[in-house]
């Protein structure tokens, strides 16, 4: 009888084309399924908590797979970490209820987007933050971030080709925090549209530059027009922080 295993993963997405398996590009799912096949001698389909874009990172990504094996759940941590490349790590492996599904069982997800702000780009950790040279008004960005709280139609922040049936999402956290020249946008929602976080960040940066006022967020949301929002922020600064169940 197949058992259901839950994994918590950390990965650096720099060299991968996102989570979901693709025909011609290397993805996290493909590499993980290949490692599990070596360990179990079985083909296991791994279900992820959600898609992450090409180049996006994760600190506590949740996945699950079913496998007919007598191996203890904890064995997969050591076995996977000796098989996976160094930029993908299994932090935890446990048995899950049979009806657990990493994506369908999720209640909310938390993302962070990291930026550095100043005249010179960082040399260290440059692949984990978007460097914005022009000085940003963080107070204006903070005021704007709060306007995303609650349930809204996020069509104006949806990337082209999103397969979702509805663009309505409920945001529970949306705030800016910073130290020195580092700025972090943290957001929690019951679900995210394609490029939604990156499009929100691009809009917040436009607000920080003074190109649009903070209160324009409400007009952009009401319009449903992607053209009225800011640009799509690059994937380099985006991290999936955790998934709540």
Buried (B, 14 or more C-beta within 10 A) or exposed (E): EEBBBBBBBBBBBBEBBBBBBBEEEEBBBBBBBBBBEEBBEEEBEBBBBBBBBBBBBBBBBBBBBBBEBEBEBEEBBEBBBEBBEEBBBBBBBBEBEEEBBBBEBBEBBBBBBBBBBBEEEBEEEEBBBBBBEEEBBBEBBBBBBEBBBEEBBBBBBBBEEBEBEEBBBEBBBBBBEBEEBBBBBBBBBBBBBBBBBBBBBBBBBBBBBEEBEBEBBEEBBEBBEBEBBBEBBBBBBBBBBBBEE
